[in-house]
Amino acid sequence: MEKQIFISLPIEDFQNVLIDCVNTCLRNNQQEQSEHIKNDRWMDINELCQYHPDKPTKATVYGWVNARTIPVHKGGKKLRFLVSEIDEWLLSNRLQSQAEMVNEAGKYLVNKNGGKR
């Protein structure tokens, strides 16, 4: 059973409480974002080749850039990579397990056939 509390507040007090809550949430969000930015760093192509788990060659990375498969920033002719974006890109390329594929195929068939198998 849920506990419920009812209180009576003047509208001005309620507004102040609400404003304080919103401001606290905004401050916390800004702190998290600034910590994330502080921990992030830029890499050039040589650093990326060393950072990437497969240790690709420069030619391979240039191929990824040309195919637009890797997140990259260009400054003139220089390529720059953000560690956070590379980490996110690496995690997004995860292959599904066989069980996940079977589950997804089952859901597809149910939706395609209107629930009939």
Buried (B, 14 or more C-beta within 10 A) or exposed (E): EEEEEEEEEEEEEEEEEEEEEEEEEEEEEEEEEEEEEEEEEEBEBEBBBEBBEEEBEEEBBBEBBEEEEBBBEEEEEEBBBBBBBBEEBBEEEEEEEEEEEEEEEEEEEEEEEEEEE
